Amino acid sequence: MSLFNELSLWSEYPIVAFDTETSGPYPLESEIVELGAVKWHQGKIIGQFQTLLKPSKPMLQDNINIHGITNEMVADAPLMKDQIVPFCEFIQDSILIAHHAPFDLGFVAIEIEKAGLVFPNNVHFCSSLISRALLHTTNHKLQTLVKELNLVGGDAHRAYDDAYACLQVFFKAAEKLDVASIEKLKAVQAKKLAWSDYSLFNKSSETIKSIVDAIQKNKTIQIVYEGGQSKNKLRPITPKGIVRNPDGDYVHAECGLDNQRKRFYISKILDIELV
C-alpha cells in the first residue's frame, strides 16, 4: 500500500534522483555498468549511492565513448546482483526521479526481477518530461539544462553527477508550479510511470515473455507484423533487446528479410512462432 498522499507537497517526502550508465541502449542485450543516486530530504542531501558494475561481457568502444567508463575500470567492480539490494533499500519509500526515466527504470526493473525482489515503493517522475512542460530552454537534454540554468554539472554521462544534475533540474521545474503537490506534478508530467510497467518477467504479456525467452536463448522467431513491406506475413527476426516505454513497447531485432536491425512495436506483433 502506498504511503504517498497525492495531495501532499512533494517536498514532504524523500527525493531520490538516480542515473544509470550502460553497455548499450537495449535492456537484456546490454547491462548497467554504473549506478548513481542522490537522496534529498527537508532541504538537504542526506545520502549518496555510487558504484561501478562489472558486466558479463566486455563493452564495445562505441559505448565507452559515450560515458568514458572502460573495461579496465569495471574489471574488478562488484556485480549488479550484489548491489541491487542496497540500491533498492536506498530508494525505498522515496519520490524517484531520473532524466529520461523510462530508460533507467527499464534497466533497473530487470535487475530487481532477476534478484527475485519486490519492486520498491516509489512515486516516479521524469525530469525530462517535467522540464519540457515547465522550463524554456534550447532543448531539454540534461547538459543543455545544466548549462542554460546555471546548474552544477560535474562529469556528463557519469551516473552520480548526472543524478545530481537531474535533482537540480527537478527543483528548478518544481519552482514553476502554482501548487507543488504530487498530484500536480503527475498532471504536468502527463505520462504514467510505475515499476510494474517495466516488468519483463513477472507482470508482462505472453508476447513479451516469448520475446524475452528468445533473447535469452539467442533464438530466431517468426512474427506476423502489422506494418512494413511484409505486412501480415510471417517474417523471421532475431530479438536482441526489448524496451518498455510509455509511448509503446518495442523489440530491437535483426530482421531476417534484409539482415538489418529494426524496431518492432509489440502492439503490432499479431502472432509469434518459434523457429
C-alpha positions in Angstrom: 0.0 0.0 0.0 1.4 3.4 -1.0 2.4 5.8 1.8 2.2 8.8 -0.6 -0.7 11.2 -0.3 -1.0 12.8 -3.8 -2.5 16.0 -2.4 0.6 16.5 -0.2 3.5 18.6 -1.2 6.3 16.7 -2.9 8.8 18.3 -0.6 7.3 16.4 2.4 8.9 13.2 1.1 12.5 12.0 0.5 13.5 12.6 -3.1 16.0 10.3 -4.9 17.4 11.2 -8.2 19.3 8.4 -10.0 21.1 7.6 -13.2 22.5 4.6 -15.0 25.3 4.2 -17.4 25.0 1.1 -19.6 26.9 -1.1 -22.0 24.4 -0.3 -24.7 20.9 1.1 -25.4 18.7 -2.0 -25.1 17.8 -4.0 -21.9 18.7 -7.7 -21.9 21.3 -7.2 -24.7 23.0 -4.6 -22.6 23.8 -4.1 -18.9 24.2 -1.4 -16.3 27.9 -0.5 -15.8 27.5 2.4 -13.3 24.7 3.3 -10.9 24.5 6.5 -9.1 21.9 8.2 -6.9 21.5 11.2 -4.5 18.9 11.5 -1.7 17.4 14.8 -0.6 15.0 15.5 2.3 14.0 18.5 4.3 16.2 20.9 2.4 19.5 18.9 2.3 21.3 16.0 0.8 21.1 13.1 3.2 22.5 10.2 1.2 24.6 9.1 -1.8 24.9 5.9 -3.8 27.5 5.3 -6.4 29.1 2.2 -7.8 30.7 0.9 -11.0 29.4 -2.6 -12.0 31.1 -5.4 -13.9 29.1 -6.5 -17.0 29.0 -10.1 -18.1 30.9 -9.3 -21.4 33.3 -6.6 -22.5 31.9 -3.2 -23.6 32.3 -2.1 -27.2 34.3 1.1 -27.9 31.2 3.0 -29.2 29.6 2.6 -25.8 32.8 3.5 -23.9 33.0 6.7 -26.0 29.6 7.8 -24.6 30.4 7.6 -20.9 34.1 7.1 -20.7 33.9 4.0 -18.5 36.4 1.5 -19.8 36.6 -2.3 -19.4 39.6 -1.8 -17.2 37.6 0.4 -14.9 35.0 -2.2 -14.3 37.3 -5.3 -14.3 37.2 -5.5 -10.5 33.9 -3.8 -9.9 31.1 -5.5 -8.0 28.4 -7.4 -9.8 24.9 -6.0 -10.0 23.4 -9.0 -8.1 25.4 -7.8 -5.1 24.4 -4.1 -5.4 20.7 -4.3 -6.3 19.5 -5.0 -2.7 21.4 -2.0 -1.2 20.1 0.2 -4.1 16.5 -0.8 -3.5 16.9 -0.1 0.2 18.4 3.3 -0.7 15.4 4.3 -2.9 12.6 2.7 -0.8 9.7 5.0 0.1 11.0 7.9 -1.9 9.9 10.0 -4.8 12.2 8.6 -7.5 13.4 10.8 -10.4 15.5 10.2 -13.5 16.2 12.1 -16.7 14.5 10.1 -19.5 13.3 7.9 -16.7 11.8 5.1 -18.8 15.4 4.2 -20.0 16.7 3.9 -16.4 13.6 2.3 -15.0 13.7 -0.3 -17.7 17.3 -1.4 -16.9 16.9 -1.4 -13.1 13.5 -3.2 -13.2 15.1 -6.2 -14.9 17.7 -6.4 -12.2 15.1 -6.2 -9.4 13.2 -9.0 -11.0 16.3 -11.2 -11.7 17.1 -10.9 -8.0 13.6 -12.0 -7.0 12.9 -8.8 -5.2 9.6 -6.9 -4.8 9.6 -3.5 -6.6 10.3 -0.7 -4.1 7.5 1.7 -3.0 8.0 4.8 -5.1 6.3 7.6 -6.9 8.1 8.1 -10.3 8.9 11.3 -12.2 10.9 12.1 -15.3 12.9 15.3 -15.1 13.0 15.4 -18.9 9.2 15.3 -19.3 8.6 17.8 -16.5 11.3 20.2 -17.8 9.6 20.1 -21.2 6.4 21.2 -19.7 7.8 23.9 -17.3 11.2 25.2 -18.5 12.0 27.2 -21.6 15.5 26.1 -22.8 17.0 25.5 -26.2 16.3 21.8 -25.7 15.8 19.5 -22.8 18.9 17.4 -22.9 20.4 17.2 -19.4 23.6 19.0 -20.3 21.7 21.8 -22.1 19.6 22.3 -19.0 22.7 22.3 -16.7 24.3 25.0 -18.9 21.3 27.3 -19.5 20.0 27.1 -16.0 23.5 27.6 -14.5 23.4 24.3 -12.5 26.3 22.2 -11.1 27.0 19.7 -13.8 30.1 17.6 -12.9 31.1 15.0 -15.4 28.5 14.4 -18.1 27.5 10.8 -18.6 28.7 9.7 -15.2 26.0 8.3 -13.0 26.3 10.2 -9.8 27.0 13.6 -11.4 24.0 13.1 -13.8 21.8 12.1 -10.9 22.7 15.3 -9.0 22.1 17.4 -12.2 18.7 15.7 -12.6 17.8 16.6 -9.0 18.6 20.2 -9.7 16.6 20.3 -12.9 13.6 18.8 -10.9 13.9 21.6 -8.3 14.1 24.3 -11.0 11.0 22.9 -12.7 9.0 22.5 -9.5 9.6 26.2 -8.7 7.2 27.0 -11.6 4.3 25.1 -10.1 1.4 27.1 -8.5 0.6 24.1 -6.4 3.6 21.9 -5.5 1.7 18.7 -4.9 2.4 15.2 -6.1 -0.9 15.2 -7.9 0.0 18.5 -9.8 3.4 17.0 -10.8 1.7 13.9 -12.2 -0.6 16.1 -14.2 2.3 18.1 -15.6 4.2 15.0 -16.5 1.1 13.6 -18.2 2.7 10.1 -18.7 2.3 7.4 -16.1 5.5 5.9 -14.8 5.5 2.8 -12.5 7.8 -0.1 -11.9 5.2 -2.7 -13.0 5.1 -1.1 -16.5 8.8 -2.1 -16.9 8.4 -5.8 -15.9 9.8 -8.3 -18.3 9.4 -11.5 -16.3 6.5 -11.3 -13.9 3.9 -8.7 -15.0 4.3 -8.7 -18.8 2.3 -10.1 -21.6 2.8 -13.5 -23.1 4.2 -11.8 -26.3 6.8 -10.0 -24.2 7.7 -13.2 -22.3 8.1 -15.1 -25.6 10.5 -12.4 -26.9 12.4 -12.3 -23.7 12.9 -16.1 -23.9 14.1 -15.8 -27.5 16.6 -13.1 -26.5 18.0 -15.1 -23.5 18.4 -18.2 -25.7 19.6 -16.3 -28.8 16.8 -17.8 -30.9 15.2 -16.7 -34.1 11.4 -16.4 -34.1 8.8 -15.9 -36.7 6.4 -13.0 -36.3 3.4 -11.6 -38.1 3.8 -7.9 -38.1 1.2 -5.2 -38.8 3.4 -3.0 -40.9 6.2 -2.8 -43.4 6.5 -4.4 -46.8 5.7 -7.9 -45.4 2.6 -6.7 -43.6 0.6 -9.5 -42.0 3.0 -12.2 -43.4 5.5 -14.3 -41.4 9.0 -12.8 -41.1 12.0 -14.2 -39.2 13.6 -11.9 -36.6 16.3 -12.4 -34.0 15.4 -10.3 -31.0 18.4 -8.5 -29.3 16.8 -6.2 -26.8 13.4 -5.1 -25.5 12.3 -1.7 -24.4 9.2 -0.9 -22.4 8.1 2.7 -22.9 5.0 4.9 -22.3 5.0 5.6 -26.0 4.9 2.0 -26.9 6.9 -1.2 -26.0 9.2 -2.5 -28.7 11.8 -5.1 -29.5 15.0 -4.3 -31.3 15.8 -7.2 -33.6 17.7 -8.3 -36.6 15.2 -8.8 -39.4 15.8 -12.0 -41.4 14.4 -10.4 -44.6 17.2 -8.0 -45.0 19.6 -8.6 -42.0 19.0 -5.1 -40.7 18.5 -4.1 -37.1 15.0 -2.7 -36.7 12.4 -1.7 -34.1 9.2 -3.7 -34.0 6.4 -2.4 -31.7 4.9 -5.1 -29.5 1.4 -3.9 -30.1 1.8 -4.5 -33.9 3.1 -8.1 -33.4 0.0 -10.2 -34.3 1.5 -13.6 -33.9 4.7 -15.3 -32.8 6.0 -18.8 -33.8 9.2 -20.3 -32.5 11.7 -21.5 -35.2 
